[in-house]
């Protein structure tokens, strides 16, 4: 069961099969994926992503939420925690990794910060004092600002899948 989190302007809820088309649209937009792999996801990739979100909640007791605008009910993106088993140095295995992605229509409104803060508050209750991390491309200034506003500090610069990456921790 995925907990529902309500903020002033957003509802963070479990993904539904009905979110597939919205997710597929978001993950195919060059402006969204520019710093997240840089390559649009296929429908097959998006389906696997949604199954991975559900699997995280089932197996790990945490995962990603769908972000919904309270006022309109519009799908705005995803935010939450994962254990991606990334092959990266230094290792982040066993450390909950925070992440977020917003549709272009939802960007620039403070939604990312609002959603990530809500997810972190939940994480603080769920994980206790455990360290969390996030990985951000150094040119993704918007996400770096969100991370900073949410208490993340740069830990190490590294490379992930041939791309420069900053590991931030909280």
C-alpha positions in Angstrom: 0.0 0.0 0.0 1.4 3.3 -1.1 0.8 6.1 1.5 -1.0 9.2 0.2 0.7 12.5 1.0 -1.1 15.8 0.6 0.6 19.2 0.5 -0.9 22.6 -0.1 -1.0 22.2 -3.9 -0.1 18.6 -4.5 -1.2 15.0 -3.9 1.5 12.3 -3.9 -0.1 9.0 -4.5 0.7 5.6 -5.9 1.0 5.2 -9.6 -2.0 3.8 -11.5 -2.2 2.0 -14.8 -4.1 5.1 -16.0 -0.9 7.1 -15.5 0.9 5.2 -18.2 0.2 7.7 -21.1 1.1 10.7 -19.0 4.4 9.0 -17.9 5.2 8.0 -21.4 4.6 11.6 -22.6 6.9 13.0 -19.9 9.7 10.5 -20.3 9.7 11.1 -24.1 10.2 14.9 -23.8 13.8 16.1 -24.6 13.6 18.9 -22.1 12.7 16.5 -19.3 15.2 13.7 -20.0 18.1 16.0 -21.1 19.9 15.4 -17.8 18.4 12.0 -17.0 20.1 9.7 -19.5 19.5 12.1 -22.4 17.5 9.6 -24.4 13.7 9.5 -24.6 12.2 6.3 -23.1 10.2 3.9 -25.2 6.8 2.8 -24.2 8.4 -0.5 -23.1 10.9 1.4 -20.9 8.2 3.5 -19.3 6.2 0.4 -18.6 9.2 -1.2 -16.9 9.7 2.0 -14.9 6.1 1.9 -13.6 6.5 -1.8 -12.7 9.7 -0.9 -10.9 7.9 1.8 -9.0 5.3 -0.7 -7.8 7.9 -3.3 -7.0 9.8 -0.8 -4.8 6.8 -0.4 -2.6 6.1 -4.1 -2.5 9.7 -5.2 -1.8 11.4 -2.2 -0.2 8.5 -0.5 1.7 9.3 2.8 -0.1 9.3 4.1 -3.7 8.2 6.8 -6.0 4.8 8.6 -5.9 2.9 10.1 -8.7 2.6 13.8 -8.3 -0.9 15.2 -9.0 -2.0 18.8 -8.9 -4.7 19.2 -6.3 -6.5 22.0 -8.1 -6.8 20.2 -11.5 -6.0 16.6 -10.9 -3.4 16.8 -13.6 -0.5 14.4 -13.5 2.6 16.5 -12.8 5.4 13.9 -12.5 7.1 11.5 -10.1 9.1 11.9 -6.8 10.3 9.6 -4.1 13.0 7.1 -3.1 14.5 4.1 -4.7 17.2 1.5 -4.5 18.4 1.3 -8.1 21.5 -0.9 -7.4 23.6 1.5 -9.5 27.1 0.6 -10.6 28.7 3.8 -9.4 31.7 4.9 -7.4 31.5 5.6 -4.6 28.8 3.1 -4.1 25.3 4.2 -2.9 24.0 0.6 -2.5 21.7 0.3 0.5 21.2 4.1 0.7 17.7 5.4 -0.3 18.1 7.5 -3.4 15.8 10.5 -3.7 14.6 11.5 -7.2 12.1 13.6 -9.0 10.9 14.5 -12.5 8.2 17.0 -13.5 6.3 17.6 -16.7 7.1 20.9 -18.4 3.7 22.3 -17.5 4.5 21.7 -13.8 8.0 23.2 -13.8 8.8 26.6 -12.4 6.0 26.6 -9.9 7.9 25.2 -6.9 6.2 21.9 -7.2 9.4 19.9 -7.2 10.5 21.5 -3.9 7.1 21.0 -2.4 6.9 17.3 -3.5 10.5 16.5 -2.5 10.1 18.1 0.9 6.9 16.1 1.5 8.7 12.9 0.4 11.7 13.7 2.7 9.4 14.3 5.6 7.8 10.8 5.0 11.3 9.4 4.6 12.5 10.9 7.9 9.7 9.1 9.6 10.2 5.8 7.6 14.0 5.7 7.5 14.8 7.5 10.8 18.1 9.2 10.8 19.4 7.2 7.8 21.4 9.0 5.1 19.7 9.6 1.8 21.4 10.6 -1.5 20.5 12.0 -4.9 22.4 12.0 -8.2 22.2 15.0 -10.4 24.0 16.0 -13.6 26.1 19.1 -12.8 24.4 21.2 -15.5 20.9 20.5 -14.1 20.8 23.7 -12.1 17.1 23.5 -11.4 17.4 20.1 -9.7 20.5 21.2 -7.9 18.5 24.1 -6.4 15.7 21.8 -5.4 18.2 19.5 -3.7 19.8 22.4 -1.9 16.4 23.7 -0.7 15.6 20.2 0.6 18.8 19.9 2.6 21.1 18.0 0.2 24.8 18.9 0.1 27.4 17.9 -2.4 29.2 14.8 -1.3 31.2 13.7 -4.4 31.6 14.4 -8.1 31.8 11.2 -10.2 30.7 9.7 -13.4 27.7 7.5 -14.0 27.2 5.9 -17.4 29.8 8.1 -18.9 28.1 11.3 -17.7 29.4 13.7 -15.1 27.3 13.3 -11.9 27.1 14.9 -8.5 26.2 12.7 -5.6 24.5 14.8 -2.9 23.6 13.6 0.6 21.3 14.5 3.4 
